[in-house]
C-alpha cells in the first residue's frame, strides 16, 4: 500500500515524541506514550523536583504553548498575478496570520533560516494584537479578516484598561517565537525590535524559549534626533533590539563594515608595500618584567616603557618585527615604537557595539521621509524602520546565500534591506515576508489611492524598491533577484470526508470523485503537497505529459506529482524515464491522486511495483 500525504502541517508534539524515542527508547510504553517515571530515572540528578522554583508565567501561557503545537489545517495558495517573476525568484511574500503560516513552514524550512528580524506591535495601548483561536486557526483567520464574515474583525486595540494588557500581548508573542525558533539554523540569530513597555517581559520570554545562555545583546537604537518638548519629564529617543542566537556556541558575527572615517585612520607614510596600517600602542600594563628593555630608535634615542608598563612583545619578538618592518618610529624616526596593524590583515568587520547611532543606521524621521519619497510623496506607514537598520542586522550574521525571515513584515523594509545587501556584495540571500492583510480604513490616504489592505501597499513598496536598486545599479539587471512569489493563507485544498450515514451508498460513489476543493487549481495542490512533504516553496516546477496526463516535476526529479485521472503503467514508465534522464541514482518521491486510479486497486499495485522495481523507495510513493 502507498503512504498518504500528511493531512496537516508538521505535528510538533509527535515530532518531539519521535526525538525522545531516538534518545530514550526505553521510556516509550506499548501504547506509544511516554513513561515519565522512567524518564526521570534515566535523567537522574538532572531532574528539578523542588516544589518552588523561579518561573515567568501569566494567564493563558499553557494554552499558548499547546496551541503552538497544534498542526495547521490550512495551506498556502500561490497567486501568480500578485507575484513578480514568479517562475524564477527565490523570495516569498506570504499573506496571512503569521501563527498559521509559521506552522505551515515548519517542515519545509526547519533549521534553514539564518536571520530573523521582526518588529512586532509594541503594546503601547494603541497597537493591535492578534486574537488567536488555536483550535480553529485558519477558519478563525478567514472570519476575522472579513473573508467569511463581513462583521468579523481580526485586530482589536489592546488598551491598558482591559485588565489583560500584558497577558494578551504575551499570549500573542509566545507561540510565534516558539515556532520561529524551530526555523532558525543552528547558527541562526533573531533580532526583535521593542520599546520600554514590554522589553523586560520580552527578554524573559526569549530567555525561556531560546535559552538565557543564547542571549547576545540588548541593542539601543537611537531612533530620534530631537526631543519632543511636549513631554513633561523625558523624551524617549531610543528603542531596543533584543538579539538571541539559537545556539551561540562558536557563533561569531561578521562584524560591521568599516566606515570611511575608520579607514581614514589607517596610514602608509613610509609606502609599505603591504598597504595602509594603523600604528598600535607598543606598551601594556601592568608590567611584565621580562618585557622591560631598552629600544634604540632610528634617530639614536634610547626609550623605555613608562613606569608600571612594559613593551607588548618580548625582546626576541621585537627583533623579528623590526626585521619585518612592522615597527613604526614616526616620520622622523624619533618616536616611541608603534606596531603596524595592516588593514589587509585584520578582521574584515568591526565588532558591533550595543548602541547604534542614527548617523550610522538612520532614525524614524529619515525612514518616514525615504518611504514617502519612494511612494510618490504619500506617507502610508507609521514609524517605519530605516532600511540601513535592518541591513545591519542582516550583514552581522547572514551569509551571501542565507534565508532571512520577517513574520511581522509591515511595510516590508526587511525585503528591501535584503535586496540592497545583495546588490552591495553580489549575494543571493532570499527573504520570506509574512504579513496579515490588515483592512485599511476608508478614510485613509492609502484607501483613497486604491489600496484595500496593508499587504497591497507592502508589495508595491517591494516592487518600487527593487526597481530603484536596479536603476541605481543597471549592471545588476540580469542577476539581482527583485521578484517574489506571492502566497495566501487559506483552507486546505483537500476536502475532509464527512460520510452521510443516511445515504451511504451515494456517498460511496462520491468517494471516486475528486477530493479537492472546487475552484482550486492543480498548482494550488502541488504547492500544498510540497509543504506537507517538506519541500521549499521556491523550488523549480516544470511539467511534462505522458499520453495526455500532466506530471509535475519538482526540482529536477526530486518529486513527481500526477493529479490526472486514468493513471496506469505508462505513467509509471514515463516517470521512471524522466528520473533516469536526470540520474538513475537520484532519490525521487512520487505522489499520485488516489482517485486517479478510479478504484482499480490492481492497477494501483502494478504502478507502485513498477516504481519499486526501478529503485523508487516504497515509502517515497504517496497518494493524496
N, C-alpha and C positions, 0 to 999 in steps of 0.2 A: 504493500500500500504506500501511497505517497504521503508526504508530510503536508500539513496545512500551513499556508502563510499565516503568521501570528495575527490574531484578531484585533489586538490593540498595540499601543506603544510598549516600550520595554517595561516589564513588571519589576520594579526596583526591589520590592520585598523579596520576590522569588529569586531575583538575581543575587541578593545578599545571602540568602539561604544557600544558594549554589556555591558561593565563595566559602561559606562556613563548612560545607560538605567537603570541599577540597582540602581545607586546612585541618578540620577535625571530623573525619568521617564517623568517628565513634559517638558523636553527640546526636546523630540523626536516628530517630526512632523508626520502627517498622512502618508507621503511618506517615513518615516524611516530615514529622515535626521535630523541633529542637528540644533536646533534653537539657534544660538549663542547669540542673544539678550536676550533671556530668561535665558540662562546660565549665562550671565554677571549679570543679575538682581539678580539671586539666590546667586551668589558669592559675590555680594555687594562690600564692601571695599577691598576685596582681589584682585580685578582686577587692573592691572597696565595699566592705559590709558595714561601715559605720552608719549609725542611724541618722546623723546630721552631717551635712557637707555643704560647701558653698555651691550655689547654683543660681542661674539667672532665669527666672520664669515669669509667666504672665498668663492671664486667662486666654485659652484658645491655643496655646503653644502645642499641646499634644495633638490636637486636631490638625494643626497646620503641618506637623511632621508626617502624620498618617496621610493627610491629603496630598502631600508632595509625592508619596509613594504609589498612589493610585494610578493605574495606567490611563492614558487618554484614549477616548473612543473616536477622536477626530482624525483629521488628515490635513495635509497642505496641498491645495489645488493650484496648479500653475495658471498664471494669467499672462499669456504671451503678449496681448495687446498693451498691457501696462508695463511690460518689460522693455529693456533696451539691450539689443544684441543678444537675445535670449539664447541662441544656439552656441555662442562662443564665450560668453562671460563666465567668470568664476565667482561672481558676487551674488549675494542673496538679499532681497528685501522681502520680509515676511510681515503681512498684515494680520494681526490677531492678538489675543490675550497672551501675554508672554509666559504665563504659567503653563498653559496648554501647549504652547509652541516649544518651550523648554523640554517638556515631557516627550514630545514627538521627535525631538532632536537627539534624545539620549543614546539611541543605538547607533545612529549614523555618525555622530560627532563626539562620542565618548573619548575623553583624553586627547582631543585633537586641537583644541583652541589654545593658542599661545598667550593672547592678551584679551582680557575682558575690560571694557570701560563702560560704566553705567552712571547716569545722572538721574537717580530716582526722584520722585516727589519728596520735597524736603519736610513735609508735615508742618507747614507754617500756620495751619488753621485755614488757609485759603486754597491749599492744594487738594488734589483728589487722590483717593485710594481705590483700589480695585475691590469689588465685592465678590469674593470667591465663594463658589459653591462646589466643593471638592467632589461631590457625588455626581453632579450633572455639569461637568466642566464645559463642554462645547455648547450644550443646549443653553446653559446659563450665559455664555458669551454671546451667542446669537440673539438671545432675547434682550440682553442688556445693551447691545449695540444697535438695537432698533431694527434688526434684520428679520425678526419674527413678530415682535410686539411693539407697535409704534409708541406705546406708553412706557416701554422699558427704558432704563437709564443706567448705564454701566457705572458711571462715576458719581460719587457724592462727596460734597465738601466734608472734610474731616475736622469739624470745629472742636475747639477745646471744651465746649460746653456739653458735648455728647457723653461724657463720662468714660469713654474708651479711647481717649485721644492717642495715647502711646500704644495701647493694646492693638487697635485696628492697624496702625502703621506697621508694628512688629509682625502681626499675623500676615500682612501683605508681603513683607520682605523675606521672612524666614524661609518659606518653602521655595521661593525663587532662587535664593542664594544656595540652598542645599542642592538644587538641581544644577545650578551653574557650576558648582564645584566639580561635579562629575564630568563636565565638558572640558574643564581645564586640562591641558597637558601636564605631565608630572613636573615640568619646569615652567608651568604657566603662572601668570600673575593677573590678579584682578585689581582694578582701580575703581573706587566708589566715591563720587562727589557727594558732599553733605555739608550742612551748616551746624551751628552750635546747638540747634534744637534737639537733634537726635544723634549727634556724633558719639556721645557716651554710650547710648543704648546700642547703636550700630556696631561699635567696637566690641562690645560684649558678645553680640550675636556672631560677628565674624570670627572672633577668637574661639567660639564654640564650634562653628562649622568648619573653619579652615585650620584651627589649631593655634593656640597662643604662640607657639614657637615659630609659626609661619608668618607672624606679623612682620612687615618690612618697614613701614613708615606711616606717619600721620603728617602728610604734606600740608603746608599752609600756602594757599594760593591767594595772592594779593589781587582781588577781583575789582577793587575800586581805586581810583587815583585821586579822589577828592572826598572830603567829608560831607555828610548830609546834615546841614546845620539845623534842620527841624528836629533832630533827635535831642532829647533832654539830657541824656547822660553820655552815651558812647555811640559813635557812628561806626557800625561794623564795616570793615574794609576787606575782610577775607572770608574764604570758605576753606573747607578741609577736603583732602583726598586721602581716604584710607587705602593702604596698599598691602595686600596679602598674597603670598605665594601658595601654591598647592603643596609644594614640598621645597623648602628653602635650602635643604642640604646641597651644598655645592653650587647654589644659584648665585649668579653674578650678573649685574646689569651691564648693558652695553656702554653705559656712560652717556654723557651729553656732549654733542659735538662742540668743539672749542669755538668761542666767538672770535670775531676779528680782533677785538680788544685783547683777548687772551693770547692769540697768536702773535700780536704785535709785541708782546713782552719777550719773545724769542729773538735772539740777535745772532749775527755772524760777522763781527768786525774783523776777524783775522782770516776770513774767507776759508774756513774749514770745509773741505770737500764733502763732509757728511751733512752739511746743511746747517740750518739755524738751530740754536740751542738756548737754554735758559741757564745762566750761571747760578748754581745752587750753593747754599751755605756749606762751608767745609768743616764747621765745628758742631759738636753736640755736647749736651750736658745731661746728667752730671758727668764729670770727667772719668775717662778710662785711662789709668796710669800709663799703660804701655803705649798709648797713642798720643802722649805728650812728647814732642820732639821738635827740634828746630827745622825750619824750612827757609831756604835761601831763595829769594825772588830773583827773576832775571836781571833786575836792576842792582842786585847785590845786597839788598836789605834782608836781614835775618828776622823772621817773625815766629812768635809762639802763640798758641791759642790763649784767649782771655782766661783770667782766674776762674776756676770752677768748671772749665770746659776742656775738652780735648779735641784733637782732629777726628774727623769722621772715620778715617781709614788708618790702618797700621802703616808703619814706615815702608814695609815691603810693597804693600798695595799702592801706596802713594807713588813710589818709584815706577811701578807698572803703568799707572795712569799718566804720569809725566811723560814716559816714553811714548805713550799712545796719543799724546797731545790732547788729553782730556782734562787738563788743568788750565784755568784761565787766571792770569795775574793782572788783568786790566790792560788798557791800551798802552800805558807807559811801562808795563811790567813791574810796577812797584806796589801793587795792591796785595792784600792777603789773598791766598788762593781760593778759587771757587771751582766747583765741579761742573763740567759741561754736561747738561742733560739734554740730549738731542731730541728734537720733536719727532724725528723719524723712528726713535727707539722707545718712546713712551707709549702707554696705553692710548688707543685712538680716541677714547672718550673720557670726559672729566666725570669723576664720581659725583652724582647728583646730591645736592643739599635739600633739606626739607622745607626751605622757604623758596617759593617760586614767585619771582617778581613779575609785575605786569610788563616791565620793559622787555622781558625775555619771552613770555608766553601770552601776553595780551590780557585785557581786562573785559568786563562785561560790556562797557560802553563801546569799546572798539569792535567787539564781536557783533553787537547790535548794528553798528554802522556798516560793517562789512556785509552782513547779511541783507541789510536794507538795500545796499547798492547792487548786490547780486540779484535781488528780486525786484528790480525796476523801481526802487525807492519805497517799497512797501515793507513795513515792519510787521511781519506776520507772526513772529515768535517773541515771547517774553524771555528775557535773560538767557539767550543762547550762550554756549561756551565758545571760547575762541578756538579756531582750528589748530593754532600752534600749541595750545594747552594739551589737547588730546594727542596731537602728533608727538609731543614729548613723551607721553605715556607709551605710545606705540614704539618709538625708537629706543626706549630704555630696555625693553625686554623682547621685542619681536625679532625674527629673522626675516630675510627677504621673501621667503615663501610661506610665512605664517598666516594663520587664520585669526582674525580679530572679530570679536562679538560685542554687540551693544544691544541689550534687550529692553532698554528704555530709550529707544533711538531718538525720539523727539524730532528735532529739526534736521537730523541725520548729519550732524557735524562730524561724527566718527567716520562716516563713509567718505567724506571729503578729505579728512585727515589721512586716511589710508591711501587714497589716490594721490594725494600730494606727496606723501612719503615715498610711494613707488616711483613717482616722477623724479624725485631727488636722487634715489640710489638705484634706479632701474630694477626695483623689486617687483615681485609678483604676489604680494600679500592679497588675501581675499577677505572680504568683510561679510558678516551676517548681521543685518539690521532687523530688529523686531519692534513693532510699534502697534499699539491699539489704534483703530480708526476712530479717534475721538470726533464726534459730530461737532461741526462748527456752529456757533450762534449766527442766526440770520442777520443780526445787526453788525457782525464783524466785517472788517475790510476784506478778509480773505473770501468770505461767503459772497460778498457783493462782486468780487472778481472772478467768481465761477467755481471756486473750490468748495467742496462739501464736507471734507473731513481732513484731519491732520495729515494722514498719510499721502493725500493728494499733493499737499504743499511740499512735503518732505521729498518725494520722488522728483518733483520739479526742481527742487534745490539740488539734488544729486545730478540731474541732467545738466543744469546750468554750470555747476561747479566742475563737472568733468569737461564740458566744452571749454570753459575758461582755462583749465590747465592745458588743454591741447592748443588753444590759441596762443598761450604763453610759451609753449614748448612744441612747436609744429613738427619737430623731428621725432616726436613720440606718437604721432597719429596712428601709426600702424602697429605699435607694440604695447601702448599703455591701455589697460583694461578699464574703461569708464562705463561699462554696461552693468546690468543687474537682471537677474531672474526674479520676477515678482510672484510671490505665492500668497494665498489667502487661507486662513484657518477656516475649516468647515467640518460638517459631519462626515463620517466615513463614506466612501463611495460604495461600500458593500452593505447591502441590506441585512438586517437581523431577521432570521426566520422565526416568526411567531405563528405556530400552527393553529388553524381554525379547527378545533375538535368537532364542531358541528358539521363541517363539510370537509372531512379529512381526505376523501377520495379526490376531490378537485384540488385540494391543497397539495396532494402528492404529485399531481400533474404539473402544478406550478413550480415544483422542485426543479423541473427541467427547463424552466425559463431563466432568463438572466438574473443573477443575484445582485446586479449592480443597480444603484440608484438611477432612476430615469433622469435623463438630461446630462449625465456625466460622460465625459469623453474617455477614450482609451488612454489618452495621455494622463488624465487625472488618475486613472487606476494604476498606470505604470509607475507614477511617482509615489503613490501610496505603497505599492509593493516594495519599491526601493527603500522607503523609510522603514517599513516593517522588517526588511532584511538587512538593515544597517548600511545601506549604500549612500554615499554623499549625493546631495541633490544637484551638484554641478557636473556629475559625470556625463560624458557624451552619450547621446542616444541616437542610433540610426535604425532604419528598418530595411527588411528585405522580404520578398514574397516567395512562398512555396505553394504552387498550384492555387494561387489566388488568396492564400491565407497569409496575413501580415504577421511577421515575427519582429519583435523589438530586441535590438542588440544593445546591451548596456556596457559601456566601457570596453569595447573591443573584445566581446566574448566573455566578460566576467559573469554576465547573466543574460539569459534569453527568456523573453516573455511572449507567450502566444495566447491571445484572448479570442481567437476565432472559433467558429463552430466547425464541426467535422474534422477534428484532429485525428490524424491517422499516422501510419508508419512513414509516409512520405514526409510529414512534418518533422518527425524524429530524425530521419536521414538527412534532411536539409540542415537541421541544426548541427548535427554531427559534422557535416561537410564544412559548414561555416566555422565551427570551432577549430577544425583541423587546418583551415586556411590561415588561422592565426598561429596556432601551436597545438599539436595533438596532446601536449602535456599540460595545457592550460587548465586550471581548475575553474570549471564553469558551473553555474547553477541554472536550473530551468524551472519556469513557472508556467503552468497551463491553467486555463479556465476550466474548472471541473465540469461545468455544463457543456463545454466544448466536445466532450465525448458522448453527449446525448444519452447517458445511461448505459453505454456499451462498455461494461467492465472488462470484457475480454480484450477489446482494442486498447483500453487504458493500460492494462497489464503488459500488452505486447509493446506499446510505445515506451513504457518505463524500462522494460527489459532490454529493448534495443539501445537505449541510452546507457544503461548499466554495462552492457556488453562493450560499449565504446568508451568505457572508463569514466563515465559520469558517476559521481558518488550518489548512491541511492538517497542519502539524507539531504542531498542538494537538489532533489527533484520534488517540486511542490505543486499543489493545486490551490486554487482560490475560488 
